[in-house]
Amino acid sequence: MEKLKIGIIGVGGISELHIKGYLADSRCELTAFCDINEERLKFMGKKYGITRLYTDKDEMLKECPDLDAVSVCTWNAAHVECTIAALNAGKHVICEKPMAMNAQEAAKMRKAAERNNKLLMIGFVRRYGKDAIVTKDFIDSGDFGEIYYAKATYLRRAGAPGGWFGNKELSGGGPLIDLGVHVIDLARYLAGNPKPVSVYAAAFKKLGNRNNLKLTEKYGIVNDNEVFDVEDLATALIRFDNGFVISVEASFSLNIKADIGTIQLFGTKAGAILDPELEIFTESNNYLTNISFKESTALSFDGLFEGEIKHFIDCIADGAACISPAEDGIILMKILDAAYKSAESGHEEVIQ
């Protein structure tokens, strides 16, 4: 089989994880890079031996008609424009999360994919982690019964990223759209992807990026010259059409002892926590019992993005059914839109 030629739009930090996935797949050939930062572009081109370098996506798509697929790894505000351009040029696309700045943009992206008969996959990478795979195996086997409640927590004590992540015009929001999207999506995915019907949320701007701290290593490069106009903490209660409820908390800055990243699931037959190892809590022979695993079930970046990219290529090359399609991206954007509206109004927001 002739190798699939791959282009990358946006060669910042997250792109290297996509690149690693393509390099691990013998069916792929990295062909072209694009980024508006010419210095970064040249650095990445040299690092990976790519000579077809472009600062304009339209120029890349025009001059590289042989591209089969594209990873969109730009800041959030550019997802819609870059994705639609690639789809209109006849390329399959995997777009990093969040899918877009809002559900309206996301719907335009899906429409472009349908119009051009191309795959649009969304980078919900947590679905490809060992923790998710093992948990879903138990759920699909019926061991959890009905999952009716989940708690999704992604809290950082002093973890405000630098750069565009704190600029609402480029990011669309703070920890809710950056971190919360991971755990909301994973909890919904494990519960069978029910339809959301309403959100009640609150968002806070109290601690900011904490660039005053002297002894703490910063998560990103944060300084006084950078824009930071997003929330530093958000919380939401999300209801679904089957009665399932997710409680979510996400922060860049919060006065807690240590960072927390856990998902808890509660079913009629069993419950579980991913923290980071998977533990299952159930009943056996009328005794309360816990299930742990001999091998590690913890989320690991080792192989995580490789699994996601492999699935993307499986869908293109072999016609595999996509497990993180554009439709799921749109639904997540509807949840985020409703959460931010609810946080602003102070009232529950119904999702249409």
C-alpha positions, 0 to 999 in steps of 0.5 A, a space after each residue: 500500500 502506498 503511504 498516506 501523506 500527512 500535513 500538520 497545521 500548527 507545529 506547537 507543542 501538541 503537534 509533536 505528539 501527533 508527529 510521534 504517532 505518525 512516525 510510529 505508523 509505517 502506513 504514514 509519511 510526514 510531508 508538510 508543516 505549516 505554522 504562522 510562526 516562521 521561527 518555530 516552523 523552521 525549527 520543526 522542519 529541521 528537527 523532523 527533516 521536513 522541507 515543505 514548510 509553509 506559513 500559510 495553510 492555503 498555500 500548503 494545501 494548494 502546493 501539496 495536492 498529494 496530502 491525504 490527511 491533516 492534523 490541525 494543532 493550532 490554537 482553538 480560534 483557528 480550528 474552524 478555518 484550518 479544518 474547513 480549508 483542509 476538508 475543502 481541499 479533499 483531506 481527511 482531518 483530525 482536529 485537536 480538542 476543543 473542536 471549535 470556539 462554539 457549537 455553531 463553528 463546530 457544526 460548520 466543520 461537520 458540514 464541510 466534512 459531509 460535503 467533501 465526503 471526508 473524515 473529521 475526527 476530534 482529538 478526544 485523546 483520553 478515550 484511547 488511554 488504558 484507563 478508559 479502555 479497561 473501564 469501558 471493557 467492564 462497562 460493556 460487559 454489564 459489570 456496572 449496570 446503569 451508570 447514573 452519576 459521575 464526578 469529573 475533577 481536573 484541578 491545578 493549584 498553580 497551573 495556568 499555562 502561558 501563551 494563548 491559553 489565557 487569552 479568551 480571544 484565542 482559547 475561548 475560555 480557561 480550564 473548563 474548555 482546556 481541561 474540563 473538556 477532557 474529563 467531561 468527554 471521557 465521563 460521557 463516553 464511558 456512560 454511553 454518550 447520552 444526550 445532554 439536556 441542561 447545564 448549571 455552572 459557575 465560573 470564577 476569576 479570583 486568583 488569575 495566573 499567579 505570576 507573583 509566586 516565587 518558589 513554585 515552578 510555573 506550569 507554563 511561561 506566564 508573565 506580566 505582559 501576557 493576556 490572562 482574561 479567562 476563568 481560573 476555576 469553573 464548576 458545572 452540573 450537566 444533566 442528560 436525557 437518560 437521567 445521567 448527571 456529571 459534576 465537573 470541576 476544573 481549575 488553573 489556580 485554586 488554593 488546594 493541597 495538591 493537583 487532582 485529576 480523577 473521574 468517578 463513576 457510580 452505577 447500580 452494580 458497581 462504581 469506579 475511580 480513575 485516580 490514576 489507577 482504575 479501582 472498581 467497587 462492587 458486591 460479591 456474594 453479598 459482601 462489599 468488594 474492591 477490584 484492583 489490577 495486577 498490571 497498571 491501568 493508569 493513564 500514560 502518555 506513553 502510547 496514548 497519542 500513538 493509539 489515537 493516531 493509529 485509530 485515525 489511520 485505521 479509519 482512513 485506510 481500513 474504513 474503521 468506525 471512528 470512535 471520536 467523530 465530529 458529532 461528539 465534538 459538536 455535543 461537547 461544544 454545546 455543553 461548554 457553550 451552555 456552561 459558560 452562558 449559565 455561569 454568566 447568567 447564574 441560571 440553568 441553561 437548557 441545551 436544544 
